[in-house]
């Protein structure tokens, strides 16, 4: 994990300073959402832009996260992180497919 900060502009990742990131993060609530949906079984799948690198190992920054929440309860069923917007969109689709009938 690094101390770098990122914003999204037209699905493009832009590295920025802490104050610019904080201002953007506070006002860009809808822009941070890649996709969110409730499945027919009640599970919820949410994919969002994190804006901070969540990679604790070597490799590209992990800036997007998909989480799956059960119909009832407050802990997640699954979680995966991604480096690009396109990976996040594809990962979201895979989680929907995986959990739509569980």
C-alpha contacts under 8 A as a table, 3 or more apart, distances in Angstrom:
res1	aa1	res2	aa2	distance
1	X	53	X	5.50
1	X	54	X	5.37
1	X	55	X	4.99
1	X	56	X	4.70
1	X	57	X	7.27
1	X	61	X	7.75
2	X	52	X	7.82
2	X	53	X	6.05
2	X	54	X	7.93
2	X	55	X	7.98
3	X	52	X	7.51
3	X	53	X	7.63
4	X	15	X	7.10
4	X	16	X	7.49
4	X	17	X	7.52
4	X	18	X	7.85
4	X	52	X	6.55
4	X	53	X	6.98
5	X	15	X	5.77
5	X	16	X	5.57
5	X	17	X	6.25
5	X	18	X	6.21
5	X	21	X	6.18
5	X	51	X	5.85
5	X	52	X	5.20
5	X	53	X	7.41
6	X	13	X	6.36
6	X	14	X	5.38
6	X	15	X	4.36
6	X	16	X	5.52
6	X	21	X	6.40
6	X	51	X	4.71
6	X	52	X	6.26
7	X	13	X	5.84
7	X	14	X	5.31
7	X	15	X	6.53
7	X	16	X	7.00
7	X	21	X	6.25
7	X	24	X	7.04
7	X	25	X	7.56
7	X	51	X	5.79
8	X	11	X	5.63
8	X	12	X	5.37
8	X	13	X	4.83
8	X	14	X	6.12
8	X	31	X	7.44
8	X	32	X	7.45
8	X	49	X	7.94
9	X	12	X	5.15
9	X	13	X	6.62
9	X	14	X	7.21
11	X	85	X	6.32
12	X	85	X	7.60
13	X	84	X	7.91
16	X	20	X	6.40
16	X	21	X	6.20
17	X	20	X	5.54
17	X	21	X	6.13
18	X	21	X	5.12
18	X	22	X	6.08
19	X	22	X	5.04
19	X	23	X	6.21
20	X	23	X	5.25
20	X	24	X	6.14
21	X	24	X	5.13
21	X	25	X	5.84
21	X	51	X	7.70
22	X	25	X	5.07
22	X	26	X	6.13
23	X	26	X	5.33
23	X	27	X	6.51
24	X	27	X	5.35
24	X	28	X	5.64
25	X	28	X	5.37
25	X	29	X	6.86
25	X	32	X	7.90
25	X	51	X	7.76
26	X	29	X	6.82
28	X	31	X	5.04
28	X	32	X	6.21
29	X	32	X	5.46
29	X	33	X	7.10
30	X	33	X	5.48
31	X	34	X	7.62
32	X	48	X	5.59
32	X	49	X	4.92
32	X	50	X	7.44
33	X	36	X	7.19
33	X	46	X	7.94
33	X	47	X	6.35
33	X	48	X	4.51
33	X	49	X	6.33
34	X	46	X	7.93
34	X	47	X	5.36
34	X	48	X	5.16
34	X	49	X	6.90
34	X	85	X	7.73
34	X	88	X	7.45
34	X	89	X	6.93
35	X	46	X	6.03
35	X	47	X	5.28
35	X	48	X	6.98
35	X	89	X	7.61
35	X	92	X	7.47
36	X	44	X	7.36
36	X	45	X	5.66
36	X	46	X	4.30
36	X	47	X	6.14
37	X	44	X	5.76
37	X	45	X	5.47
37	X	46	X	6.56
38	X	42	X	5.89
38	X	43	X	5.80
38	X	44	X	4.36
38	X	45	X	6.40
39	X	42	X	5.23
39	X	43	X	5.33
39	X	44	X	6.02
39	X	45	X	7.58
39	X	96	X	7.47
39	X	100	X	5.73
40	X	43	X	7.46
40	X	100	X	6.75
40	X	101	X	7.98
41	X	71	X	7.42
41	X	100	X	6.46
41	X	101	X	6.54
41	X	102	X	7.34
42	X	70	X	6.96
42	X	71	X	4.62
43	X	68	X	6.89
43	X	69	X	5.66
43	X	70	X	4.57
43	X	71	X	4.70
43	X	99	X	7.30
43	X	100	X	7.32
44	X	68	X	5.60
44	X	69	X	5.06
44	X	70	X	6.46
44	X	71	X	7.02
45	X	66	X	6.94
45	X	67	X	5.84
45	X	68	X	4.55
45	X	69	X	6.49
45	X	92	X	7.30
45	X	95	X	7.18
45	X	96	X	6.64
46	X	65	X	7.99
46	X	66	X	5.46
46	X	67	X	5.37
46	X	68	X	6.48
46	X	92	X	7.55
47	X	64	X	7.01
47	X	65	X	5.44
47	X	66	X	4.10
47	X	67	X	6.47
47	X	88	X	6.88
47	X	89	X	7.80
47	X	92	X	6.27
48	X	64	X	5.62
48	X	65	X	5.52
48	X	66	X	6.59
49	X	63	X	5.92
49	X	64	X	4.42
49	X	65	X	6.56
50	X	53	X	7.58
50	X	63	X	5.20
50	X	64	X	5.43
50	X	65	X	6.92
51	X	63	X	5.74
51	X	64	X	7.73
52	X	62	X	7.84
52	X	63	X	5.98
53	X	61	X	4.95
53	X	62	X	5.13
53	X	63	X	5.29
54	X	61	X	6.69
54	X	62	X	5.11
54	X	63	X	6.45
54	X	81	X	7.98
55	X	58	X	7.36
55	X	59	X	7.38
55	X	60	X	7.38
55	X	61	X	5.59
55	X	62	X	5.19
60	X	83	X	6.51
61	X	83	X	5.71
62	X	65	X	7.95
62	X	81	X	5.85
62	X	82	X	5.02
62	X	83	X	4.50
62	X	84	X	7.97
63	X	81	X	7.04
63	X	82	X	6.10
63	X	83	X	5.39
63	X	84	X	7.27
64	X	81	X	5.42
64	X	82	X	5.02
64	X	83	X	6.31
64	X	84	X	7.15
64	X	85	X	7.30
64	X	88	X	6.17
65	X	79	X	7.02
65	X	80	X	5.72
65	X	81	X	4.31
65	X	82	X	6.30
65	X	88	X	7.08
66	X	79	X	5.51
66	X	80	X	5.35
66	X	81	X	6.33
66	X	88	X	7.25
66	X	91	X	7.19
66	X	92	X	6.20
66	X	95	X	7.86
67	X	76	X	6.55
67	X	77	X	7.50
67	X	78	X	5.75
67	X	79	X	4.43
67	X	80	X	6.76
68	X	76	X	5.55
68	X	77	X	5.32
68	X	78	X	5.18
68	X	79	X	6.43
68	X	95	X	7.40
68	X	99	X	7.97
69	X	73	X	7.87
69	X	74	X	7.28
69	X	75	X	6.62
69	X	76	X	4.52
69	X	77	X	5.55
69	X	78	X	7.49
70	X	73	X	6.24
70	X	74	X	7.57
70	X	75	X	7.56
70	X	76	X	6.67
70	X	77	X	6.42
76	X	79	X	7.29
80	X	91	X	7.69
81	X	88	X	7.54
82	X	85	X	7.80
82	X	87	X	5.93
82	X	88	X	5.68
82	X	91	X	7.92
83	X	87	X	6.81
83	X	88	X	7.58
84	X	87	X	5.20
84	X	88	X	6.26
85	X	88	X	5.01
85	X	89	X	6.26
86	X	89	X	5.15
86	X	90	X	6.28
87	X	90	X	5.13
87	X	91	X	5.90
88	X	91	X	4.97
88	X	92	X	6.02
89	X	92	X	5.16
89	X	93	X	6.48
90	X	93	X	5.19
90	X	94	X	6.39
91	X	94	X	5.07
91	X	95	X	6.27
92	X	95	X	5.20
92	X	96	X	6.25
93	X	96	X	5.14
93	X	97	X	6.23
94	X	97	X	5.10
94	X	98	X	6.08
95	X	98	X	4.95
95	X	99	X	6.04
96	X	99	X	5.36
96	X	100	X	5.53
97	X	100	X	5.60
98	X	101	X	7.48
98	X	102	X	7.77
99	X	102	X	5.21
